[in-house]
Amino acid sequence: MAKYLENGSYYVTNETYRFDSYMKLNEVRILSDSEGEDRDMERCVETEPGHVAVVKATEAEVGCTYKNEFHKYGSYWEDLEMGAVLKCQNDNKIEKKECLVNGSEYYVSIFCELKLSNGCRFICHEQKNIYKCPNQLSFLEVMNEATTRIPTTLRAELGF
């Protein structure tokens, strides 16, 4: 170990530091010395009720399938129909990380509003995109069920 001094120099000591590490159930960890195609991964699994173990994991076990396409664990991709940047996370779950608006990326945040040309404001939300308008737009109807897809015919009318 090295101790750094105020004058920018350092000296070597024989101190030992203990590092405690933990993993959540089904969490995936990429080993630091492996990258690229042949990266080594481990995963925390329940071997029997109340007992867990850390085992080697393969890309097929930890990756995500989205619209019949496989994505590696930790990878990002764009869904232009949904207008979102997605990421493959732990438990083979897909998480929306950003929204795509006119080719620009906006982080998922209820505190960030994008003003659109029609006077509405767009809010990038992790589960659905929100359009906040001063008046109801005549070409839209209020529905009980939400969708994340924006028909291409409505993009211009929504201010995109």
Summary of the structure (lengths in Angstrom):
residues: 160
radius of gyration: 23.1
end to end distance: 55.4
largest distance: 73.4
contacts: 329
relative contact order: 0.09
helix: 8%
strand: 39%
